[in-house]
Amino acid sequence: MTLQDISHIRLHSQQIAKTEHKTVKEIVSWMGAMQAQDYAMSKWAIGARLPNTTDSLVEKAFNDGEILRTHVMRPTWHLVSADDIYWMLELTAPRIKAITKVRDNALGIDESIYAKTNAIIEKSLSGGKHLTSDELKVFFANEKIDTDENRFYHYMMKAEIDAIVCSGAIKNKKQSYALLSERVPKAQRYTRDESLAKLAERYFVSHGPATVQDFVWWSGLTTSEARKGLEMIKHSLVSEKIDSETYWFKETKNKATIKESDICLLPSFDEYLISYKNRNAIIANEHQRFAFSTNGIFRPIIVLNGKTSGIWKRTIKKEAVEIETTIFENDLHKHHATIEHQFEAYGKYLGKKIILKNRE
């Protein structure tokens, strides 16, 4: 197996090359969790994997609570299926709490304060209310709870990982919060080992070929937990070794054929690039500075034949979207027509006209 083989198999396992899934929820469930700092771009991460869907259909699934946007790993925002939220939180919450403890201490936030904020959040959202951050901050102000220096978002993240709140419906074009217990019925519970095996299986099936170190990075679990999870499910996987690295993945007879001219337009923070510790199979070392920054900003990417070959950015107008591209792999210059076709598909997804401003 070569690095190019890895990129091709990942395009298939991540449902980018081809998918048999029919719904938004099925895509998110297959992926396990999809990083979602940028909400608009996280919707396109689904759209890029679900042909003929639209931005409004993805948002409907979000507003209906079929998929949720919450802090569930590392910690950062992720989209997860409502069916997975409880068991996944039970598994990952201890690690998130440990990671955020240092910042909590710096802000002077302790468990007594969190007990108060959790109570405020639960009371203010009770009865099926969906409230935005600005609306919730009023309740904190009334109780003289300090919300500056990002304290408010620490309170909300704590409530998320304590399984009190989750994302609500979009309200006046803003994100909202709702009570998890009112939005998602309690689901089947698993032992910690069962959940660990379940998360490992989701990752290696949907993201493989991948290494244990990749799984550690993606999940935020400890190395020993990650190894234990893999050990429990590796009988259902196959492995290949390149140099000193062992890659695990689900072998399938229905692999999608990847052509040299195949182009994918993926969003910022897409799982195809962000979900691996080692990204050499997906992007050349000398181009990584274009695709992501040292402070963790991942840009929208143009993928040619499995390789990240350029980046793009958008500017939303009333009836159109302006697109600028930067190409850093020369082979991509030969595929202008295909790039235009892919952006037209993106415009159809948004319901807007596409204006390509430049080709570099």
C-alpha positions as CSV (number, residue, x, y, z in Angstrom):
1,M,0.0,0.0,0.0
2,T,1.3,3.5,-0.9
3,L,0.4,6.9,0.4
4,Q,-1.7,7.5,-2.8
5,D,-3.6,4.2,-2.0
6,I,-4.3,5.6,1.5
7,S,-5.7,8.9,0.1
8,H,-7.9,6.9,-2.4
9,I,-9.3,4.6,0.2
10,R,-10.0,7.5,2.6
11,L,-12.0,9.3,-0.2
12,H,-14.2,6.1,-0.2
13,S,-14.4,5.5,3.5
14,Q,-15.2,9.1,4.2
15,Q,-18.1,8.9,1.6
16,I,-16.6,11.6,-0.6
17,A,-15.9,9.5,-3.7
18,K,-19.3,7.8,-3.5
19,T,-22.0,7.1,-0.9
20,E,-25.0,4.9,-0.6
21,H,-26.4,7.0,2.3
22,K,-29.6,8.9,1.6
23,T,-30.0,11.3,4.5
24,V,-28.1,14.0,6.4
25,K,-28.3,12.0,9.7
26,E,-27.0,8.8,8.0
27,I,-23.9,10.7,6.8
28,V,-23.2,12.2,10.2
29,S,-23.8,8.9,11.9
30,W,-21.4,7.1,9.5
31,M,-18.6,9.7,10.2
32,G,-19.1,9.4,14.0
33,A,-18.4,13.1,14.5
34,M,-17.7,15.9,12.1
35,Q,-15.7,18.9,13.2
36,A,-17.9,22.1,13.1
37,Q,-16.3,25.3,14.3
38,D,-17.6,27.0,11.2
39,Y,-21.3,26.0,11.1
40,A,-21.9,27.0,7.5
41,M,-18.9,25.1,6.3
42,S,-19.8,22.1,8.5
43,K,-23.1,21.9,6.6
44,W,-21.2,21.8,3.3
45,A,-19.1,18.9,4.8
46,I,-22.3,17.0,4.7
47,G,-23.4,18.4,1.3
48,A,-20.1,17.3,-0.3
49,R,-20.8,13.8,0.8
50,L,-24.5,13.7,-0.1
51,P,-25.2,14.4,-3.8
52,N,-28.2,16.5,-4.6
53,T,-28.8,17.8,-1.1
54,T,-29.1,21.5,-0.3
55,D,-28.1,23.8,2.4
56,S,-31.7,24.2,3.5
57,L,-32.2,20.4,3.8
58,V,-29.1,20.0,5.9
59,E,-30.3,22.9,8.1
60,K,-33.7,21.3,8.5
61,A,-32.1,18.1,9.9
62,F,-30.2,20.4,12.3
63,N,-33.3,22.4,13.3
64,D,-35.3,19.1,13.7
65,G,-32.6,17.8,16.1
66,E,-31.6,14.8,13.9
67,I,-28.0,16.1,14.1
68,L,-26.5,18.2,16.9
69,R,-23.6,20.7,17.1
70,T,-21.9,20.4,20.5
71,H,-18.5,20.0,22.2
72,V,-18.0,16.3,22.3
73,M,-14.3,15.7,21.6
74,R,-10.8,17.3,22.0
75,P,-12.7,19.7,22.9
76,T,-14.1,21.5,20.0
77,W,-17.4,21.8,18.1
78,H,-18.6,18.7,16.3
79,L,-21.7,17.6,14.5
80,V,-23.0,14.2,15.8
81,S,-26.1,12.2,15.3
82,A,-28.8,12.5,18.0
83,D,-28.6,8.7,18.3
84,D,-25.0,8.9,19.4
85,I,-24.9,11.9,21.7
86,Y,-25.4,10.2,25.1
87,W,-23.0,7.3,24.8
88,M,-20.4,9.5,23.1
89,L,-20.5,12.2,25.8
90,E,-20.3,9.6,28.6
91,L,-17.1,8.3,27.0
92,T,-15.4,11.6,26.1
93,A,-16.5,14.0,28.8
94,P,-13.9,13.0,31.4
95,R,-11.1,13.9,29.0
96,I,-12.7,17.2,28.0
97,K,-13.0,18.2,31.6
98,A,-9.4,17.3,32.3
99,I,-8.2,19.3,29.3
100,T,-10.3,22.4,30.2
101,K,-9.3,22.4,33.9
102,V,-6.2,24.6,33.4
103,R,-8.2,27.3,31.8
104,D,-11.0,27.0,34.3
105,N,-8.5,27.6,37.1
106,A,-7.0,30.6,35.3
107,L,-10.5,32.1,35.1
108,G,-11.3,31.3,38.7
109,I,-14.2,28.9,37.7
110,D,-14.7,26.0,40.1
111,E,-17.3,23.3,40.6
112,S,-19.4,25.5,42.9
113,I,-19.7,28.1,40.1
114,Y,-20.5,25.4,37.6
115,A,-23.3,24.1,39.8
116,K,-24.9,27.6,39.8
117,T,-24.5,28.1,36.0
118,N,-25.9,24.6,35.2
119,A,-28.9,25.4,37.4
120,I,-29.4,28.7,35.6
121,I,-29.1,27.1,32.2
122,E,-31.5,24.3,33.1
123,K,-34.1,26.7,34.5
124,S,-33.9,29.2,31.7
125,L,-34.3,26.6,28.9
126,S,-36.9,24.4,30.6
127,G,-40.2,24.0,28.8
128,G,-38.8,23.6,25.3
129,K,-37.2,27.0,25.0
130,H,-34.4,27.6,22.4
131,L,-32.3,30.6,23.5
132,T,-29.3,32.3,21.8
133,S,-26.2,33.2,23.7
134,D,-27.3,36.8,24.0
135,E,-30.6,35.7,25.5
136,L,-29.0,33.3,28.0
137,K,-26.5,35.9,29.1
138,V,-29.4,38.0,30.5
139,F,-30.2,35.2,32.9
140,F,-26.5,35.1,34.1
141,A,-26.5,38.9,34.5
142,N,-29.6,38.7,36.6
143,E,-27.8,36.3,39.0
144,K,-24.6,38.5,38.9
145,I,-22.6,35.7,37.2
146,D,-19.6,37.1,35.3
147,T,-19.6,36.1,31.6
148,D,-16.6,38.1,30.3
149,E,-13.2,36.6,29.1
150,N,-15.1,33.8,27.4
151,R,-16.5,32.6,30.8
152,F,-19.9,32.2,29.3
153,Y,-18.7,29.7,26.7
154,H,-17.0,27.7,29.5
155,Y,-20.3,27.6,31.3
156,M,-22.1,26.4,28.2
157,M,-19.5,23.8,27.3
158,K,-19.6,22.4,30.8
159,A,-23.4,22.1,30.5
160,E,-22.9,20.4,27.2
161,I,-20.5,17.8,28.5
162,D,-22.7,17.3,31.5
163,A,-25.4,16.3,29.1
164,I,-27.6,19.2,30.1
165,V,-27.7,21.2,26.9
166,C,-27.2,20.8,23.2
167,S,-27.7,22.8,20.1
168,G,-31.2,24.2,19.5
169,A,-32.8,25.3,16.2
170,I,-31.3,28.3,14.3
171,K,-33.1,31.4,15.7
172,N,-32.9,34.7,13.8
173,K,-29.9,33.3,11.9
174,K,-28.1,32.6,15.2
175,Q,-27.2,29.4,17.0
176,S,-29.3,28.6,20.0
177,Y,-29.2,26.1,22.9
178,A,-31.9,23.7,24.2
179,L,-32.1,21.1,26.9
180,L,-30.7,17.8,25.7
181,S,-33.3,15.8,27.7
182,E,-36.1,17.7,25.9
183,R,-34.5,17.5,22.5
184,V,-33.3,13.9,22.4
185,P,-35.0,11.0,24.2
186,K,-32.7,9.0,26.5
187,A,-31.0,6.3,24.4
188,Q,-29.5,2.9,25.1
189,R,-26.6,3.1,27.4
190,Y,-23.3,1.2,27.0
191,T,-20.5,0.2,29.3
192,R,-17.3,2.3,28.9
193,D,-15.6,-0.5,27.1
194,E,-18.5,-0.9,24.8
195,S,-18.5,2.8,24.0
196,L,-14.8,2.7,23.5
197,A,-15.1,-0.1,21.0
198,K,-18.0,1.6,19.3
199,L,-16.0,4.9,18.8
200,A,-12.9,3.0,17.6
201,E,-15.0,1.1,15.0
202,R,-16.7,4.3,13.8
203,Y,-13.4,6.0,13.3
204,F,-11.4,3.3,11.5
205,V,-14.4,2.3,9.3
206,S,-15.2,5.9,8.3
207,H,-11.7,7.4,8.3
208,G,-9.4,4.6,7.6
209,P,-6.7,3.8,6.7
210,A,-5.6,5.4,9.9
211,T,-3.1,4.8,12.7
212,V,-3.6,4.6,16.4
213,Q,-2.0,8.1,16.7
214,D,-4.6,9.4,14.2
215,F,-7.4,8.0,16.4
216,V,-5.8,9.6,19.5
217,W,-5.7,13.0,17.8
218,W,-9.3,12.7,16.5
219,S,-10.9,11.4,19.6
220,G,-9.0,13.2,22.3
221,L,-8.7,9.9,24.2
222,T,-5.5,8.8,25.8
223,T,-3.1,6.6,23.9
224,S,-3.9,3.6,26.2
225,E,-7.6,4.1,25.7
226,A,-7.2,4.4,21.9
227,R,-5.1,1.2,21.8
228,K,-7.7,-0.6,24.0
229,G,-10.5,0.5,21.7
230,L,-8.6,-0.7,18.6
231,E,-7.7,-4.0,20.2
232,M,-11.4,-4.8,20.8
233,I,-12.4,-4.3,17.2
234,K,-9.3,-5.0,15.1
235,H,-10.5,-8.5,14.2
236,S,-13.0,-6.8,11.9
237,L,-10.4,-4.6,10.2
238,V,-7.4,-5.2,8.0
239,S,-4.0,-3.5,8.4
240,E,-1.1,-2.4,6.2
241,K,2.3,-1.2,7.3
242,I,4.3,1.7,5.7
243,D,7.7,2.2,7.2
244,S,7.1,2.1,10.9
245,E,3.4,3.0,10.7
246,T,0.5,0.5,10.8
247,Y,-2.7,1.6,9.1
248,W,-6.1,0.1,10.0
249,F,-9.2,0.2,7.8
250,K,-12.3,-1.7,6.8
251,E,-11.8,-3.8,3.7
252,T,-14.6,-3.5,1.2
253,K,-15.4,-5.1,-2.2
254,N,-17.1,-1.9,-3.4
255,K,-14.2,0.5,-3.5
256,A,-14.8,3.6,-5.6
257,T,-12.5,4.1,-8.5
258,I,-10.6,7.4,-8.2
259,K,-9.5,9.0,-11.5
260,E,-6.5,11.3,-12.0
261,S,-9.0,14.0,-12.9
262,D,-11.4,13.6,-10.0
263,I,-11.8,16.9,-8.1
264,C,-13.5,17.5,-4.7
265,L,-14.3,20.8,-3.1
266,L,-14.2,20.4,0.7
267,P,-14.9,23.0,3.4
268,S,-12.7,24.4,6.1
269,F,-12.0,22.0,9.0
270,D,-13.1,19.1,6.8
271,E,-12.6,15.6,8.3
272,Y,-10.6,14.6,5.2
273,L,-7.8,16.8,6.2
274,I,-8.2,17.6,9.9
275,S,-8.9,14.1,11.4
276,Y,-5.4,12.7,11.1
277,K,-2.3,13.4,13.1
278,N,-0.1,12.6,10.1
279,R,-1.5,14.3,6.9
280,N,1.3,13.4,4.4
281,A,-1.0,11.1,2.4
282,I,-3.3,14.0,1.8
283,I,-1.1,17.0,1.3
284,A,2.6,17.5,0.6
285,N,4.7,19.0,3.5
286,E,5.6,22.1,1.5
287,H,1.9,23.0,0.9
288,Q,0.6,22.4,4.4
289,R,1.2,26.1,5.4
290,F,-1.4,27.1,2.7
291,A,-4.1,24.7,3.9
292,F,-3.8,25.2,7.6
293,S,-2.1,27.6,10.0
294,T,0.0,27.0,13.0
295,N,-2.8,28.2,15.3
296,G,-5.2,25.6,13.9
297,I,-7.2,27.4,11.2
298,F,-8.0,24.9,8.4
299,R,-9.0,26.4,5.1
300,P,-11.4,25.1,2.4
301,I,-9.5,22.8,0.1
302,I,-9.5,21.6,-3.5
303,V,-8.6,17.9,-3.8
304,L,-7.3,16.4,-7.0
305,N,-6.8,12.6,-7.2
306,G,-6.9,12.4,-3.4
307,K,-4.2,15.1,-2.9
308,T,-4.9,18.6,-1.5
309,S,-3.8,20.7,-4.5
310,G,-5.4,24.1,-3.8
311,I,-7.5,26.2,-1.5
312,W,-10.6,28.3,-2.0
313,K,-12.5,31.0,-0.1
314,R,-16.0,32.3,-0.6
315,T,-17.7,35.7,-0.2
316,I,-21.5,35.4,0.2
317,K,-23.6,38.0,-1.6
318,K,-27.3,38.4,-1.8
319,E,-27.8,36.3,-4.9
320,A,-24.4,35.0,-5.6
321,V,-21.2,33.6,-4.1
322,E,-17.8,35.0,-5.1
323,I,-15.1,32.3,-5.1
324,E,-11.3,32.9,-5.1
325,T,-8.9,30.0,-5.6
326,T,-5.3,29.5,-4.9
327,I,-3.6,26.5,-6.6
328,F,-0.3,25.1,-5.4
329,E,-0.1,21.8,-7.3
330,N,0.6,22.5,-11.0
331,D,-1.5,19.5,-12.2
332,L,-4.6,21.3,-11.0
333,H,-4.2,24.0,-13.6
334,K,-5.1,21.5,-16.3
335,H,-8.6,21.0,-14.8
336,H,-10.3,24.5,-14.9
337,A,-13.5,23.2,-16.5
338,T,-13.9,20.5,-13.9
339,I,-13.2,23.0,-11.1
340,E,-15.9,25.3,-12.5
341,H,-18.3,22.4,-12.7
342,Q,-17.7,21.5,-9.1
343,F,-18.2,25.1,-8.0
344,E,-21.5,25.2,-10.0
345,A,-22.6,22.1,-8.0
346,Y,-21.7,24.0,-4.8
347,G,-23.8,27.0,-6.0
348,K,-26.7,24.7,-6.7
349,Y,-26.4,23.4,-3.1
350,L,-26.6,27.0,-1.8
351,G,-29.2,28.1,-4.3
352,K,-26.9,30.9,-5.5
353,K,-25.0,31.8,-8.7
354,I,-21.3,31.2,-8.5
355,I,-18.8,33.9,-9.6
356,L,-15.2,32.8,-10.0
357,K,-13.1,35.8,-9.4
358,N,-9.7,34.5,-10.2
359,R,-7.6,31.4,-10.9
360,E,-4.1,31.4,-9.5
